[in-house]
């Protein structure tokens, strides 16, 4: 989800709640989750999950822009049986964020420019994996792993579209 902010375009990120048995517990992520039988399609899943996690009704307040390419989750160097289809919305109305404490510790707007600035680039060492991963730091939060891959791909798409002559 993107919006126009004071420093240009901003995207919403969530700091996931700490939950026993959740491999992504405490990570910085994008709103989203698993497709449920009642969801009309994956866009419907994104709309439902965004409402459940941060209290934003995308149907009323945003426009669907596109679906990005699917990404396969990787854990400890192995492909997981988890495929993510990112969906991009742009807000047309201001919204208030109401994080669901069962799922989200905090929700924050991050300038898209942070993803393009070397000053914010870092690596995130993960003891369970024993290696460093590309990451971005913002106000004490580290964006790495699948979320970093999704956002990096998004920046590539946006950059290539800007560089393509009309």
N, C-alpha and C positions, 0 to 999 in steps of 0.2 A: 504494500500500500504506500503510495507516494502522496505528498502534499507540497504546496508551495510554502516555503518557510522563509524566515528572515535572511538565511544564508543560502538561498536557492532551494532546489528540491531536497526533500527529506524523506526518509523511509522509516517505517515503524519497526522496532525490534522489541522483543520481549526477553526478560530474564526469567527463565523457567523456574518454577517452584522446585524445591528439593523434595523428592519423593523416593522412598525406598523401592528399589527394583526398576527405576526408570533410568536407562542408560544415558539419557540426555538431561538428567536432573541438574538444575543449576546452570545450564548452558544459556548463552545468548542465542536466540533463534528468531525466526519469523513466525507470525501467527500461522497456524495450520494444524492439520492432524489427519487421522485416518478417515477414509470414505466410509460412510454408514449406509445401510440399506435404504433409509429414508431420503438420502440425498439424491437430487435429480441427476447430477453428474459431478465431475470434479470441481467445476466452478461453484456449484451448490455446496460442496464440501468446504471450500474456501470461505464462502459467505457464512455458513453456519459456525465454523471454527473461529472465525474472526469475532463474530458476535459473542460466542461462548467465552473466549479467552480475554478479550479486551473491551467488550461491550459496544463495538462499532457495527452499525447496520449498513453494510456495503450496498444493499439494494436501494436504500434511501439516500445515501450520501456519497456514492462513488460511481465511477464508470469503469467497466471492464475494458482494459486496453489490449491484453494479449495473454496467451499461455506460452510459457517458455518451454524449451526442450526438457524432456524427462531426464532426471539424474538418478543414478543408482547409489544407494548408501553403501559406504565402506566402513567396516569396523575391524580394527587391528590388522589392516592390510588385506582383508577378505571382503569380497562382494557380499552384501546382505540381501535377503529377500525383501527388500524395501525400495520401491521406486517412487520418486517424488516428481510431481508435475507442478512447478511454480506457476502461479496465476498473478498477474499484475493488475491492480486497480489504481486509479488516480482519484483522490477525493475532489468533489465539486463543492462540498459544504464543510465548514469547520465542524469538528467532532470533539467530544470529551471522551477520554479514555477511562474505562472502569475495569481494571484488571481483576480477573477472577482469582482470588487468593489460593484456591485449590490447585490452580494450574500456573499462575504467573505471579512472580514476586514484584516485578516492576515492568512498565512499558515506557519506552523512550523514543523520541524522534532523533534520528541521526542524519546529519547532512550527507547527501550522496557524495559530495566532494571528498569526504573522509576516505572513501574507498579508492580514490585516485591519488591521494597524497602520500608520498614516501615517508613523511614524518610520522604517520600513524601505522605504517607497516611494521610488523614484528614477526616473531615466530612463537608458537605456543607449544612448549614441551609437554608431552603427555607421558606420565610414568608408565601407564598401562601399555603404551605402544613402544616407548623407549626411543622416540624420535621427535623432531620438531616439525610443526606444520605451519604453513603460511597463515598469518593472522593479521587482524587489524585491531588496534586499541582505540577506545573512545571513552573518555571520562571514567576510567577504571574498569570498563567492560572489555572483554576480549571476544572478538568474533572470529571463529575458526571452524574447521571441519566442514560439514555439509552446508551450513549457513554461509560460510566464506565462499564455498564453491558456487552456490546459487547466486550470491551477490556479484562475484567475479564474472560469472557468465552474463549476468544482466548488464554490467558495465561494458563488457565486450560488445554485446548486441547494440546498446545505445551508441557507443563510440563508432562502430562500423556503420550504423545507419546515418550518423551525422557526416561521416566521411564519404558516403556514397553520393555521387552527383545525381541530381534530380533529372 
